[in-house]
Amino acid sequence: MKKLFVFLFASALLFTQSQCAKEQNAFDVSYQQSVVSVDKNSATLSLTINASVDLSSQGIIYAIDTANLWVDSYLYGYYGYTGNEGGKLVDLDQEGTQTYELSNLISATTYYYRPFTTYNGIVQYGPTSSFQTDCGGLGCGPAGGTIIYEDGNGGGIEMASIDVATYVSAGCTNYTYSNISDTIGSGLANTNAIINQCSSSSYAANLCANYTQNGYSDWYLPSIDELQLMHTVFQSGDGNLLSDKYWSSSVSTSSPQNYSKAFDFASGTVLEFYRSSNYHVRAVRTF
C-alpha cells in the first residue's frame, strides 16, 4: 500500500510539472524581423508575427548591448520608453506586420534588438539581431567613430561616438605646460604632455587616454584646431555633440599658467577658460 501511494504521488507530481511546462509554453509564435532603413540617429524595423493565440501585446526591445534585451529591464522602466542607449516599443494585440521607428540613436554604434510577445502574463522572445547606425561626417573610422579629417594617404582622425565625460576640468592650475600646440595632428602629443606633467586621472586629457571604443584604446584630447574640425563636419546638436563648450588640449596664449582653450559648439567660437572650470570632453584618435 505504501509503495502504491508513493507511485501515485510521483505520478501526480510529474503530471503537475508537465502541466506547468505546458502553461509556461502556452502559445506558439513565429517571428520575421528585418531592418527597413538606418541613418545616423534613427532606424526603422519591420516585424511580422504569427501566433497560435490572441496575443496580449507584441513589441521590440533594443539596446547597445545584449544584457538589457528583456521586457523587465531596469533600463526602460515602462512601455514606450526610448533613449539613445535603447528602448522598448509595444503594440497591443496586433499581429501581422508592424513597423517600429527608433529615434535618438547614437551615430556609429551597433544596436541589438529582438521582438517579444506576451499572453496571459507569459513572455516569449524572438531571435536577437543587430544593425549599426551611420557615422556621418566623412564616414566611419577603424574604431567605428566618425572621420573628421583625411590626410590624403588613407589616414586621418576619427571622433568617438559619445562624450568621454561631462563637466570635468582641464587640468592643473598654476602650472605652465610645455610642448603644447594648437594645430591639427598635435592633440596626441598635447595629451601625453599634459598627462606627464599633471598626474590627476580625473582631468580631461587622462579621461581621453583611458577611453576605449570597439577595442581601440589610443584616444586623446583633441587640440583646438581638431575641435574646430568637428564643428566644420558637424553643426551644433549633430554627431551627438551638445550645444555647449568642449575642452581642448591646447592652452591659452595669454594666460598659459591657468587657462586652456575650449570650443563653444553653440556659438562656433574658440574661448579660454580657467582650467578648474567644468566642460564636456570628446576624444579623437588618428589612424
C-alpha positions in Angstrom: 0.0 0.0 0.0 2.8 2.4 0.9 4.6 1.7 -2.5 1.4 2.3 -4.4 0.9 5.7 -2.5 4.5 6.7 -3.4 3.9 5.8 -7.0 0.6 7.7 -7.3 2.3 10.7 -5.6 5.2 10.7 -8.0 2.8 10.3 -11.0 0.8 13.3 -9.8 3.9 15.4 -9.3 5.1 14.5 -12.8 1.7 15.4 -14.2 1.7 18.7 -12.4 5.2 19.5 -13.7 4.1 18.6 -17.2 1.1 20.9 -16.9 3.3 23.7 -15.7 5.6 23.3 -18.6 2.7 23.4 -21.0 1.4 26.5 -19.3 4.8 28.2 -19.5 4.8 27.5 -23.2 1.1 28.1 -23.8 1.4 29.5 -27.2 3.4 29.1 -30.4 4.7 32.1 -32.3 6.9 32.8 -35.2 8.9 36.0 -35.9 10.2 37.6 -39.1 12.2 40.7 -38.5 14.2 43.0 -40.7 15.8 46.4 -40.9 14.0 48.7 -43.3 16.3 51.7 -43.1 19.1 53.1 -40.9 20.8 56.6 -40.8 23.0 58.4 -38.2 20.4 58.7 -35.4 17.4 56.6 -36.4 16.3 53.3 -37.8 13.1 51.6 -38.9 12.5 47.9 -38.1 9.9 45.6 -39.5 8.3 42.8 -37.5 5.9 40.1 -38.7 4.3 37.9 -36.1 2.1 34.8 -36.4 0.8 33.3 -33.1 -1.5 30.5 -32.1 -3.4 32.7 -29.7 -4.8 36.2 -29.4 -1.7 38.0 -28.1 -1.8 40.5 -25.2 1.0 42.5 -26.8 4.0 42.4 -29.0 6.9 44.7 -29.5 10.6 45.4 -30.0 13.4 45.8 -27.4 16.7 47.4 -28.5 19.9 48.3 -26.7 23.6 49.0 -27.3 24.4 45.7 -25.6 22.6 42.3 -25.1 22.3 42.5 -21.3 19.1 44.5 -21.4 17.1 42.8 -24.1 14.3 41.7 -21.8 10.9 43.2 -21.0 11.5 44.0 -17.4 15.0 45.5 -17.8 15.5 48.4 -15.4 16.9 50.4 -18.3 13.4 51.0 -19.8 11.1 51.1 -16.9 7.8 51.2 -18.9 6.4 50.5 -22.3 7.1 53.2 -24.8 10.4 54.3 -23.3 13.1 55.2 -25.8 16.5 56.7 -25.1 19.8 56.8 -27.0 21.1 53.6 -25.4 17.9 51.6 -26.0 14.2 51.4 -25.6 11.0 49.3 -25.7 8.2 49.8 -28.2 4.9 48.0 -27.9 1.7 47.3 -29.9 -1.3 45.9 -28.1 -2.9 42.8 -29.5 -1.7 43.4 -33.1 -0.5 40.6 -35.3 0.7 40.7 -38.8 3.4 43.2 -40.0 4.3 46.2 -37.9 7.0 48.8 -38.3 8.8 50.4 -35.4 10.5 53.8 -35.7 13.6 54.1 -33.5 14.9 57.6 -32.9 17.5 59.5 -30.8 20.1 56.8 -31.6 23.9 57.2 -31.2 25.7 57.5 -34.5 28.4 55.0 -35.5 27.0 52.5 -32.9 25.9 48.8 -33.0 22.4 48.2 -31.6 21.0 44.8 -30.8 17.3 44.1 -30.9 14.8 41.3 -30.5 11.0 41.0 -30.7 8.8 39.8 -27.8 5.2 38.7 -27.4 3.0 38.4 -24.3 0.0 36.2 -23.5 -1.6 35.7 -20.1 1.5 37.1 -18.4 3.9 34.9 -20.3 6.6 36.5 -22.3 8.3 34.9 -25.3 11.2 36.3 -27.3 12.3 36.2 -30.9 15.9 35.9 -32.1 18.4 38.7 -31.5 19.6 40.7 -34.5 21.7 43.8 -34.9 22.3 46.9 -37.0 24.8 49.8 -37.0 23.9 53.4 -37.3 25.7 55.5 -39.9 28.7 57.5 -38.8 28.0 60.7 -40.7 30.8 63.2 -41.3 33.4 61.8 -43.7 32.5 58.2 -42.9 33.3 55.5 -40.3 36.8 55.2 -39.0 38.5 51.9 -38.0 37.3 52.2 -34.4 33.7 52.9 -35.5 34.0 56.6 -34.9 33.2 59.4 -37.3 36.0 60.6 -39.5 36.6 64.4 -39.2 39.8 64.6 -41.2 41.5 62.7 -44.0 45.2 63.2 -44.8 45.0 62.1 -48.4 47.1 58.9 -47.8 44.4 56.7 -46.3 44.8 58.0 -42.8 43.1 60.7 -40.8 41.3 61.5 -37.5 38.1 60.0 -36.2 35.9 61.2 -33.4 34.5 59.0 -30.6 30.8 58.3 -30.9 29.9 59.7 -27.5 31.3 62.2 -25.0 34.0 60.7 -22.8 32.9 62.8 -19.8 30.5 65.6 -18.9 31.6 68.6 -16.9 35.1 67.9 -15.9 38.1 70.2 -15.5 41.0 70.6 -18.0 44.0 70.0 -15.7 46.4 71.6 -13.2 46.3 75.3 -12.5 49.3 77.5 -11.5 51.4 75.5 -14.0 52.6 76.2 -17.5 52.6 73.1 -19.7 55.5 72.8 -22.2 55.3 71.4 -25.8 51.7 72.2 -26.4 50.3 73.2 -29.8 47.0 74.2 -31.5 47.5 72.5 -34.8 45.8 69.6 -36.5 47.7 66.4 -35.5 49.1 67.8 -32.3 46.4 66.6 -29.9 48.1 63.3 -29.1 51.4 64.9 -28.2 49.5 67.6 -26.2 47.6 64.9 -24.3 50.8 63.0 -23.4 52.5 66.2 -22.3 49.6 67.1 -20.1 49.4 63.6 -18.5 53.2 63.5 -17.9 53.1 67.0 -16.3 49.8 66.7 -14.4 49.1 63.4 -12.8 45.4 63.5 -11.8 43.3 60.8 -13.5 40.1 62.9 -13.4 41.2 65.6 -15.8 40.1 65.7 -19.5 43.3 64.5 -21.0 43.6 61.5 -18.7 40.0 60.5 -19.3 40.5 60.5 -23.1 43.7 58.5 -22.8 41.8 55.9 -20.8 38.8 55.7 -23.2 38.0 52.6 -25.2 35.7 52.2 -28.1 35.3 48.9 -30.1 38.6 47.6 -28.7 40.6 50.7 -29.6 42.3 52.5 -26.6 44.5 55.0 -28.3 42.3 58.0 -27.9 43.4 61.5 -26.9 42.1 65.0 -26.1 41.9 67.0 -29.4 43.8 70.2 -30.0 41.8 73.3 -30.5 42.2 73.1 -34.3 41.0 69.4 -34.2 38.0 70.5 -32.2 37.2 73.1 -34.8 37.3 70.3 -37.4 34.4 68.7 -35.5 32.4 71.9 -35.9 33.3 72.0 -39.6 31.9 68.5 -40.1 29.1 68.7 -37.6 26.7 71.5 -36.9 25.6 72.1 -33.3 23.5 69.3 -32.0 24.6 66.8 -34.7 27.1 64.0 -34.2 25.8 63.7 -30.6 27.7 66.9 -29.9 26.0 69.1 -27.4 25.4 72.8 -28.0 27.9 73.6 -25.3 31.6 74.0 -24.6 34.2 71.3 -25.0 37.8 71.3 -23.7 40.8 71.0 -26.0 44.3 70.0 -25.2 45.6 73.5 -26.2 46.5 76.1 -23.6 45.8 79.8 -23.5 48.2 82.1 -25.4 47.6 85.0 -23.0 47.5 83.1 -19.7 49.1 79.7 -20.2 49.7 79.1 -16.5 46.0 78.8 -15.6 43.8 78.9 -18.8 43.2 76.4 -21.5 41.2 76.7 -24.8 37.8 75.3 -25.3 35.4 75.4 -28.3 31.8 76.5 -27.9 29.6 74.5 -30.3 26.7 76.8 -29.6 28.4 79.9 -30.9 31.1 78.3 -33.0 33.9 80.2 -31.3 37.2 79.5 -29.5 37.2 80.5 -25.9 39.7 80.4 -23.0 38.7 79.3 -19.5 40.2 78.8 -16.1 41.3 75.1 -16.0 39.2 74.3 -13.0 36.0 75.1 -15.0 33.9 72.1 -15.9 33.0 71.4 -19.6 32.4 68.5 -21.9 35.1 66.1 -23.3 35.1 64.3 -26.7 38.0 62.1 -27.6 39.6 61.6 -31.0 42.2 59.2 -32.5 44.5 59.1 -35.5 44.5 56.2 -37.9 
